[in-house]
Amino acid sequence: MKFRKLFIPGPTEVREDVLERMAWPMIGHRGADFAEFFRGLTEKLKRFLNAKDYVFVSTSASTGVMEGAILNCVEKRCLNVTCGAFGERWHQITKACGREADILQSEEWGKANRVEEVDKALATGKYDAVTMQVNETSTGIMNDYYAFAEVMKKYPDVMFLVDAVSAMAAVDINVDELGMDVCLAGVQKAFAAPPGIAVFSVSEKAMEKSKRVARKGYYFDFEVFKKYFDKGQTPTTPAISQLYALDYKMDQIFEEGPENRYQRHVQMAEYARAWAKDRFDTFAEEGYQSVTLTTVRNSRAIAVADLVKFLEEKYSLELANGYGKLKEKTFRIGHMGDLTLDEVKDLLSRIDEYLGIKSG
Ligand SMILES: *Cc1c(COP(=O)(O)O)cnc(C)c1O
């Protein structure tokens, strides 16, 4: 196997010391040692997200928790606010869970969602839940989640279900202040931890709703998560090695300082965006460009697959082609997790080399 440095929007590079934590011995997940460890980890996560009610850890991909959020929080009808592939995934999940749903799309891929439209849709009174992405990884759009939160405050009975997969640990998400009922993320993106687990906050309001909802399925029942959480446990055998790594990663995040971490992401994004505008063009709408990835519009009509191959073969660097229908029309530079500005600069200078541009 050939290993490369990852500049893809997840999974992100995991530093060696974090990986080494996964080599710790196994412990029983029903024992006192585990409970002490797990309580420590969830306390760190609660503090990090300012989640006053619950933060759970699921052994699943983030998509599993998206499904869980729908199963526990949608009774009547869900409004799936989408601006790309992951928003469409929420809609597919909602339908697959047998719930009624409507999709509210942004004008097109590359454009952000407009909160006024969300407000208008919610004013009809048809919905008991809304789903959204903080950061739409297929297009590189970062929605104005503060503005969303303001609108949601007008509708306290509507569940606010948030996919923060490629945003959490890169931007400040204060779930309590923002009134998010479920906010979820896989740790393989901006946390820069090994994949396999997802973290999610659940508000007391969402927990109350979960008690009333029928057909919740089995694996993601929030009430069961709470029952075990109160004992310092998870409902089923967790990915213990990944938990060790995440716990260690949380200590590093606090050491770096969350604000410094967010600032580092802004710096990498600003640099990548300026580079993209100079060499190509950016794809995502101005004012809504992601801090965790830059989607470059392929205005030079290069063969993106060839560029990707060049970087892999010559420098062991991995870049992402466009997502789905945006393949070859765009490419994506992931700059999240533990990457540094210097590492991003290095990648971009290699792309310049491929383009025959002298970097300055
Ligand atoms: C990566 C990603 C997902 C899917 O995450 P999995 O852990 O693979 O399920 C969902 N939403 C967004 C915004 C993502 O970036």
The ligand as an SDF file (V2000), in Angstrom:
LIG
                    3D

 15 15  0  0  0  0  0  0  0  0999 V2000
  -18.4850   13.3510    4.8550 C   0  0  0  0  0  0  0  0  0  0  0  0
  -19.8170   13.9320    5.0460 C   0  0  0  0  0  0  0  0  0  0  0  0
  -20.9190   13.1430    5.3970 C   0  0  0  0  0  0  0  0  0  0  0  0
  -20.8560   11.6500    5.4730 C   0  0  0  0  0  0  0  0  0  0  0  0
  -20.0380   11.2340    6.5100 O   0  0  0  0  0  0  0  0  0  0  0  0
  -19.8980    9.6680    6.8170 P   0  0  0  0  0  0  0  0  0  0  0  0
  -19.1800    9.6770    8.1360 O   0  0  0  0  0  0  0  0  0  0  0  0
  -19.1410    9.0810    5.7080 O   0  0  0  0  0  0  0  0  0  0  0  0
  -21.2660    9.1200    6.9150 O   0  0  0  0  0  0  0  0  0  0  0  0
  -22.1260   13.7700    5.6230 C   0  0  0  0  0  0  0  0  0  0  0  0
  -22.2400   15.0930    5.5120 N   0  0  0  0  0  0  0  0  0  0  0  0
  -21.2050   15.8860    5.1970 C   0  0  0  0  0  0  0  0  0  0  0  0
  -21.4180   17.3550    5.0920 C   0  0  0  0  0  0  0  0  0  0  0  0
  -19.9580   15.3300    4.9470 C   0  0  0  0  0  0  0  0  0  0  0  0
  -18.9250   16.1060    4.6330 O   0  0  0  0  0  0  0  0  0  0  0  0
  1  2  1  0
  2  3  1  0
  2 14  2  0
  3  4  1  0
  3 10  2  0
  4  5  1  0
  5  6  1  0
  6  7  2  0
  6  8  1  0
  6  9  1  0
 10 11  1  0
 11 12  2  0
 12 13  1  0
 12 14  1  0
 14 15  1  0
M  END
$$$$
